Every structure is written in structure tokens, then in C-alpha cells.
């Protein structure tokens, strides 16, 4: 530590006025200097560290399966048409 960061009693002074570090390891640093600690505190306070509930796959009705297969076929046909259009535009 630089000698200019000590007050007359020999204790390091805080980097920001009016702020005193709680534990000796973080003495002289402001809590906002460590964003990881702040994020961890928010995550703990909000309950984000609790494992999420299990999500099972939804069972589709037959008409829903038919709609999705129709969409897949539509997308496939559109890709073929677009590829055909690009190939003709490039060559012609």
C-alpha cells in the first residue's frame, strides 16, 4: 500500500469518504468496486439461486401435430422456391 493512503494512526483510509469496509480483506475498497459481490447479493436477495422447477414436454393434440407438420412442409417448399429464384437470378 502506498504510504500516502495511510492516516496518522497507521490505518488505511477508505477510498471514498464516509465508507468503511466491513471485513479486513476488503479494507479501503468500496462495495461497488466489486460488481460480482453486488450481483451475488442481488441474486441471493431475489431468490435466483434456487433451482428452477422441472419443465416437462407438452403433449400435442393430433390437430396441433398436423399444423406443425404443415408449417415444416411450407417452410421446405419456400426454401426450394427461394433457392430456385436465386439460382435463376444469378445465372440469368
Residue pairs with C-beta under 8 A, 6 or more apart in sequence:
1 12
1 28
5 12
5 13
5 28
6 12
6 13
7 13
12 27
12 28
13 28
14 20
14 21
14 28
14 30
15 28
15 29
15 30
15 33
16 30
19 30
19 31
21 27
21 28
21 29
21 30
26 34
31 37
31 38
32 38
42 48
43 49
60 68
